[in-house]
Each structure stands twice: as C-alpha cells, then as structure tokens.
Amino acid sequence: MQEIILLVDDTLMIHRIVGQILKECGYRILKAENGQKGYEMAKTWKPDLIIMDVEMPVMDGIQATALIKADFSLSHIPLVILTSLGSEEDIQRAYAAGADGFLNKPISRDDLQATIRKLLDTTGAGGEECRT
C-alpha cells in the first residue's frame, strides 16, 4: 500500500521541490498551506508521516505539532519539522512540541529520504528504498 505523507508549508516552491522528491520515492502526497489546515487534514487522512514548516500564517508549525501530538488519534504519526529556522532554541521548541525529527532548509534529497525512511521504519510503515 502506498504510504501517505502530509506536507504542511506555506511556500509553493517547497511544495514543488519536496513534493517532487517524495513522488519520485513512491509516496502519495497531501499538501496544506498552514498549520490549521495541516491539523485538519491529518485528522481526516491519518497520514503515515507529516512534514511541517514552522513559520506559517493562521497557525504556525509548533502549535500544529503540539495539537497533533496531543490528539490521541494522531499522536503516533511521525512528524518532521522542516524549516529555515535552525537555532538551538528552535530545535528545542520543535522537540518540546513533539516533533520526531528536524531538518533545515534548504533540504538535501539524501537527508530528507534518510529521515523519512528512518521514521517510517521505526513505525513499521517503511517500505522499499527510494528510487533516485
């Protein structure tokens, strides 16, 4: 069965770049443009993994992460923060909210693939290696 990844970011270029990488890896991609919409889509679709930006309108990624991880029906879903914010304080905030991983923009294809594979393998949802 095709794994579903929810990509939550307000930047269209990230949707294109990361979305393309994920599609090439065989994942089904859902996209949301802010944390509130991401939370609602997570509740509806129950994706296998969530990739979350931090700085977004309506609801930021830290708030959305905390909501997702506090929701019993969603808390098991691995969630990776993908952001241009990379200070030690930002990383600590992400993990305190419940993030399972942290990646900086600009993202490398290899780092993205390795992080996703590690988290999906940990949850038992992992499948075949990504094609490059």
C-alpha positions as CSV (number, residue, x, y, z in Angstrom):
1,M,0.0,0.0,0.0
2,Q,1.3,3.5,-0.9
3,E,2.4,5.5,2.1
4,I,0.9,8.9,2.6
5,I,2.9,11.9,3.6
6,L,1.3,15.2,4.5
7,L,3.4,18.2,3.6
8,V,2.5,21.4,5.5
9,D,4.2,24.5,4.3
10,D,3.1,27.9,3.0
11,T,5.7,28.1,0.3
12,L,4.7,26.9,-3.1
13,M,8.3,26.2,-4.1
14,I,8.7,23.8,-1.1
15,H,5.5,22.1,-2.2
16,R,7.0,21.6,-5.7
17,I,10.6,20.6,-4.7
18,V,9.8,18.4,-1.7
19,G,6.6,17.1,-3.4
20,Q,8.6,16.0,-6.4
21,I,11.2,14.2,-4.3
22,L,8.5,12.4,-2.4
23,K,6.6,11.4,-5.5
24,E,9.8,10.0,-7.1
25,C,10.1,7.9,-3.9
26,G,6.7,6.5,-4.5
27,Y,4.8,8.3,-1.7
28,R,1.3,9.8,-2.0
29,I,1.5,13.4,-1.2
30,L,-1.1,15.6,0.6
31,K,-0.4,19.3,0.9
32,A,-1.6,22.0,3.3
33,E,-0.6,25.7,3.4
34,N,-0.8,26.3,7.1
35,G,-0.8,24.6,10.5
36,Q,-4.6,24.7,11.0
37,K,-5.3,23.1,7.6
38,G,-2.5,20.6,8.2
39,Y,-4.1,19.5,11.5
40,E,-7.5,19.2,9.9
41,M,-6.1,17.1,7.0
42,A,-4.2,14.9,9.5
43,K,-7.4,14.2,11.3
44,T,-9.2,13.3,8.1
45,W,-6.4,11.3,6.3
46,K,-4.3,9.9,9.1
47,P,-1.1,10.1,7.0
48,D,1.9,7.8,7.6
49,L,4.2,10.8,8.2
50,I,3.9,14.6,8.4
51,I,6.5,17.2,7.3
52,M,5.8,20.5,9.0
53,D,7.2,24.0,8.4
54,V,7.4,26.4,11.4
55,E,6.6,29.9,10.1
56,M,3.2,29.9,8.5
57,P,0.0,32.0,8.6
58,V,-3.1,31.1,10.6
59,M,-1.3,28.6,12.8
60,D,2.4,28.0,13.0
61,G,4.0,24.6,12.8
62,I,5.0,24.5,16.5
63,Q,1.3,25.0,17.5
64,A,0.1,22.5,14.9
65,T,2.7,19.9,16.0
66,A,1.6,20.3,19.6
67,L,-2.1,19.8,18.6
68,I,-1.3,16.7,16.5
69,K,0.8,15.1,19.3
70,A,-1.8,15.9,21.9
71,D,-4.6,14.2,19.8
72,F,-4.7,10.5,20.7
73,S,-5.8,9.5,17.2
74,L,-2.8,11.3,15.7
75,S,0.0,11.2,18.3
76,H,1.6,8.1,16.8
77,I,2.2,9.7,13.4
78,P,5.9,10.6,13.0
79,L,6.3,14.4,12.4
80,V,9.4,16.1,11.0
81,I,9.9,19.8,11.2
82,L,11.4,21.3,8.0
83,T,12.3,24.9,8.5
84,S,14.8,27.7,7.7
85,L,15.0,28.3,11.5
86,G,17.8,26.3,12.9
87,S,19.0,27.8,16.2
88,E,19.3,25.5,19.2
89,E,16.2,27.2,20.7
90,D,14.2,26.5,17.5
91,I,15.2,22.8,17.6
92,Q,14.3,22.6,21.3
93,R,10.9,24.2,20.7
94,A,10.2,21.7,17.9
95,Y,11.1,18.7,20.0
96,A,9.2,20.1,23.1
97,A,6.1,20.3,20.9
98,G,6.5,16.6,20.0
99,A,8.5,16.6,16.7
100,D,10.2,13.3,15.9
101,G,12.8,14.9,13.6
102,F,14.2,18.2,12.5
103,L,15.5,19.2,9.1
104,N,16.8,22.6,7.9
105,K,16.0,24.3,4.6
106,P,17.4,24.2,2.1
107,I,16.9,20.5,2.3
108,S,19.1,17.9,0.7
109,R,17.4,15.0,-1.1
110,D,19.6,12.5,0.8
111,D,18.8,14.0,4.3
112,L,15.1,14.1,3.5
113,Q,15.0,10.5,2.3
114,A,17.1,9.2,5.2
115,T,14.9,10.9,7.8
116,I,11.7,9.7,6.3
117,R,12.9,6.2,5.9
118,K,14.2,6.1,9.5
119,L,10.9,7.3,10.9
120,L,8.7,5.1,8.7
121,D,10.9,2.1,9.5
122,T,10.5,2.9,13.2
123,T,6.7,2.9,13.0
124,G,6.6,-0.2,10.8
125,A,5.2,1.7,7.9
126,G,8.5,1.6,6.0
127,G,8.6,0.1,2.5
128,E,11.1,-0.1,-0.2
129,E,14.1,2.2,-0.6
130,C,13.5,5.3,-2.7
131,R,14.4,5.4,-6.3
132,T,16.7,8.3,-7.3
